[in-house]
Amino acid sequence: MPTFIPITIYLNHKPIVVASIPEAANGLQQPWPFMDKPSRLEAIRMIEECLAGHCTQQAAFDAFKAAASEQGLLKRKPPSASLRKFGGVAEDLL
C-alpha cells in the first residue's frame, strides 16, 4: 500500500502519525471525541471498502482526513523560523 504525506492527529492529547490506510484504520479504532459522527462512520466504511479493493486508497485517506478535521483532531504546527523568514522574503519580492 502506498504511503501518503503524513498527517498528525491528536487523540487524548497524544500525537498519532498517519501515513497509510492501515494506520488510518488503526487511528479510527481509537476513542474519538464523537464516535458516532457520520464523517467518522463514513471514514470507517471507506477504509473497509479500500481494504476490500472496492475503493481507491486516496478516497479512503481523504475520508479519514475529513473526519479528523471535522472533529478538530488535526492541528497544524506553527511554521519554523526558517519558513517564516522565507515567507518574509517572498512577500518582499511581491
Secondary structure, DSSP 8 states (H G I E B T S, - for coil): ------EEEEETTEEEEE-SHHHHHHHHHS--SSTT-HHHHHHHHHHHHHHTTSS-HHHHHHHHHHHHHHTT-B------HHHHHHHHHHHHH-
